[in-house]
């Protein structure tokens, strides 16, 4: 589906098109589109609708990685085991590629192919805009930048930052599956709660990988949080307590799926994978 939506975008400038493909079609865990598509299928949506919602969320995620890696942000040279977009191309092309991926995501959601009902499409656009914007991912990145060089943060402040920067888009991914399926409110609430706990567990697992992981396995530089003096759950609680907290959140995410019975087993497996992964 990502290949299809990128082809349909048809950028007029070939370098921009190449950068968009490079940023998007390079592997990765695909957790967010998996959550959207699996949640949609769980709630009875047509397969194509779930895939289109998943593609839109992944476009936003990929745009965020392109911009986060820029020298003005996290200044990373390596992503998923290869040069970041601004290293492969240049800073200006990376900025434009990120902008194009972000706007393409909303074009995908607004297309009647995603859902025939305008109200459903509008709700998907609203939810993604909030999760990706100042109240979510972008706001979290701003909090992260503001924390650099500031006095050490308390645990509550770190958790708030992570809920915005990472958790909001993961929670939206799970909830969006229910939205595109026009599922009952209880199903939507269960998937949203699942996504919130999963997002929190995912970020702690990321912090653990940064603290104890191997760069060749992880596919990006490690030890950056400590080097930059960033407060993380791992730094505040210690490795063992942080790992226990990630597992607790994963277990709680699994428990919210009781509403769906055995049909939600794929999502249960995902919650366990998130905290046990090595990359």
N, C-alpha and C positions, 0 to 999 in steps of 0.2 A: 504493500500500500504506500509506503514512503517513496518508493521508486516512482509509482504512478502519480502521486501528488506533486513530486518535484518535476516530473516531466511535463505535467499540465501547467505548471507555473511558467515554464518557457522563458527564462530571463533573456533579455535581448543581448546582454553582454556576456561573452563566453567565459571570461575569467570569474565573474560573479557566479555563473551557473556551476562552474567547477568547484568553487569554494563552498557553495551550498551543499553539493554532493559530498565533498570531502568531510564536511562537518557532520553530516547526517548518516551517511551510508558506510560507517566505519566500525560497525559492531557495537560494543557496549552491552550492558545487561538488558536493556529494553524493558526495565521493570515497569515504568509508567505506562507504556502502551499495553503491556501484558495485563496490568491491573484493570485498565479501562476495557479492553476487549473481553477479558475473562469475566469481569463484573457484568458487562452487558449481556454476554451469553448466559450467565447464571440467572439473570432476570428476564430472559426470553427475547432479547433483541435480535434482529437480523444480523448475521455475521458481518456484512459490509458496514453497517452502521457502527458497530463496536470497533472495527478496524479503523474507520475514518476518525473516530474520536481519539483512539489511541495514537494515530499518526499526528493529529493536531497537538496533543500533549507532548509527544516526543519532539516535534519541531520546536516547541517553546523550550523544552529542556536542552536541546542541542544549541539553540541560540544562546541560552544562558551560559553554557560551557565556553562557547566562543568568546563571549564578552568577558567572562570571569578570568579567562587565561591571559587577557591583554596586559601589557605592561602597566597600565594605569590601575588595574585591579589586582589580581593575584600574581601576575607576571610569571606564568608557567610556560615552559618550553616543550613539555611532553604531556600528551593526553592519549590514553588508551594505547600506549606503547609506540606512539609515533609523534612527529612534530605537531604542535598546535597549529591552528589555522593561520594565525598571524606570522608564525615562523615559516610555514609552508608557502604562504602568499606574502602578505604584508599587513600592517596594522589597518590601513584604510579598507582594504578588501575584507578583512575579518569583521570590521564594524558593519560594513554594508551587508555581508552575508548573514550576520546575526539579525540585522534589521529585517532582511527579506524573509528569513525563516519565521520570525515572530509574526509578521503581518500575514504570511501564508497560512499560519495556523488558524487565524480567525477567518480567512477566506474559506478554508476547508470546513470549519464548523458552520459557517453561514450558508453553505451550499445545500440546496434541497436534497442532494444525494445523501447527505448525512442524516436528515430526517425530513419527512414531508411537512411536518407541523412547524410553522414559524415560531410558535411559543417555545417549543422544545429547543430549537436552534438558538433562540435568544437566551434561554436559560443556560445553555452550554457556554455561549460566548460570555455571559455575565460571570459565571463561576470561574472560567479560565482567566478572564481579565483580573478578577480579584486575587486569585491564587498567584498569578504571575506579577502583579503590580506592587504598588507601594505598601499595601496591607499584607503582602505575601513575600514572594521571592525577591523582588527588587528591594523592598523594605528591609529584608533580612540581610541582603548584601550591604546596604547602607549601614546597618547596625554593625556588621562585621568590620567594615572600613573604619567606622568611628571608634571601635574598640582597640584598634591598633595603636600602641603606644600609650593607651589610657591605663589607669590603675586596674588591677585584676578584677574581673567581674564575679559576682556571686552566681551560684548555681541557677537561680531563677532567671537571671538575665541571660545566661547562656542558653537555657532551655527555650526562652522566648525567641532569641535570635535563630535558633535551629528550627523551631516551629515555622518561622517565616521563611527562612532561606531554603530549607530542604523539605520540611514537612507539608507545607501548604500545597505544593504541586503533587506530591504523592497522595495526599488525602483527596484532592480533587480528582485524581486519576481513578481512584476507586469509586468515588461518588458518581462521577460522570457516566459510568456504565449503567447505573440505575436510572439516571436521568434520561439517557437516550432510549432506554427500554420502557420509559414511562412506568416504572415500578412503583409499588405502594410506598408510602412514607416510611414504614418500618424497615423495608428493605434498603431504602436510600440511607436512612440513619445508621443502620448496621454497617453498611459498606463505608460510610464516612468515618465512623468510629474506628473501624478496622484500619482504614488508611491513615488516620491520625497516629495510632499506636505504631503502625508499621513504619511510618515516616520517622518517628522519634527513634525507634530501634535501628533503623537504617543509618541515621546520622551517627549514633554512638558507635555502630560497627565501623563506619568510615573513620571516625576518630581513632578507633583501636588499630585499624590498618595503618593509619598515618604514624601511630606511635610504635608499632611493633612489626609492621609489614615489610616486605621486600619490594623494592622499586621495580625489579624485573617482573615480579608476579603481579603487583598492583597495576602496573602500566603507567605510573606517573611518579613524580618525586614524593618521597615520604619524609617524615620528620619536620615538615614545614611549619606545623602549628607550634611546636615547641620552639623552633628557631625564630618564629615571628613573635613569640611571647603571647600567643592567643590562648585565652581560657577555653577549655573544652571540658566535657563531662569526664573524660579520661583523666585530664590533669587535675580536676577537682576531687574526683572520687578515688582515683587509682585504677589500675588495669583490671584487677579482679572484681572490684565493686561495679565498675562500668560494664564489664561483660555480664555480670549478674543482672544489672538493670536492663540491658538490651534483651536478655532472655526473658525477663519478667514482662517487658512490653510486648515481645513477640507472642508470649503465651496469652496475654490479655487480648491481643489482636485476634488470635485464633478463637478465643472464647466468644467474641462478638459475632462469629459466623454460625453459632448454634442455630440461629434463626433459619438458616438455609439447609441444615442437615448435611448429609454426605455429599451432596452435589457441589459443595464449596471446598472440596478437598484440595483442588489445585491452589486455591488461595491460602489454605492452611500450609501447604508445602512451601509456598513463597515466603510466608512469615518466618518459617524455620530457616530457609535458605539465607534470608537477609542477614541473620545474626551469625551464621556459621561460615559465610563465604570467606575466601582468601584473596579476592580481588574486587 
